Amino acid sequence: MLIVAAVMWALNRFWPILTIIPASWGRFGLRVITIASLTPLVAMVQFRSAQTTINPYKPEKTQALVTSGLYGCSRNPMYLALLILLFGWAIELGTLTPFAGPLLFTALIQHMQIRPEEHSLRIRFGEDYDRYCDRVSRWLGWRSS
């Protein structure tokens, strides 16, 4: 996420295309960043309460499937928060080119992190995980039964 944020800054600095957010609205981006920064903290508290790992690089160490709270409306609220944070950063920067960053982040995080995590969780929790996936969207939203 930090690498994508740096790329967004570089695009804005060296290849700014069309200012779409006036400077007076740029501070709105900081508010979005602030709010998005709270979500991972809440998610970490949920993981700690369930006595399971928050380490995304070791999904096999997961002891419990967290499906309530934030995880009741998104299977990936931490990644969603990082995506929203990147949108806030793009708003703060103000030109069109940084908005490529959240799109790049989404593609990368799905390929490199989310899909392998899902595979690991499916192996670990089987039908419980499948039912959870049927009920809750990968990014945001509920599914009808």
Rosetta blueprint (number, residue, H / E / L):
1 M L
2 L H
3 I H
4 V H
5 A H
6 A H
7 V H
8 M H
9 W H
10 A H
11 L H
12 N H
13 R H
14 F H
15 W L
16 P L
17 I L
18 L L
19 T E
20 I L
21 I L
22 P L
23 A H
24 S H
25 W H
26 G H
27 R H
28 F H
29 G H
30 L H
31 R H
32 V H
33 I H
34 T H
35 I H
36 A H
37 S H
38 L H
39 T H
40 P H
41 L H
42 V H
43 A H
44 M H
45 V H
46 Q H
47 F H
48 R H
49 S H
50 A L
51 Q L
52 T L
53 T L
54 I L
55 N L
56 P L
57 Y L
58 K L
59 P H
60 E H
61 K H
62 T L
63 Q L
64 A L
65 L L
66 V L
67 T L
68 S L
69 G H
70 L H
71 Y H
72 G H
73 C L
74 S L
75 R L
76 N L
77 P H
78 M H
79 Y H
80 L H
81 A H
82 L H
83 L H
84 I H
85 L H
86 L H
87 F H
88 G H
89 W H
90 A H
91 I H
92 E H
93 L H
94 G L
95 T E
96 L L
97 T H
98 P H
99 F H
100 A H
101 G H
102 P H
103 L H
104 L H
105 F H
106 T H
107 A H
108 L H
109 I H
110 Q H
111 H H
112 M H
113 Q H
114 I H
115 R H
116 P H
117 E H
118 E H
119 H H
120 S H
121 L H
122 R H
123 I H
124 R H
125 F H
126 G H
127 E H
128 D H
129 Y H
130 D H
131 R H
132 Y H
133 C H
134 D H
135 R H
136 V E
137 S L
138 R L
139 W L
140 L L
141 G L
142 W E
143 R L
144 S L
145 S L
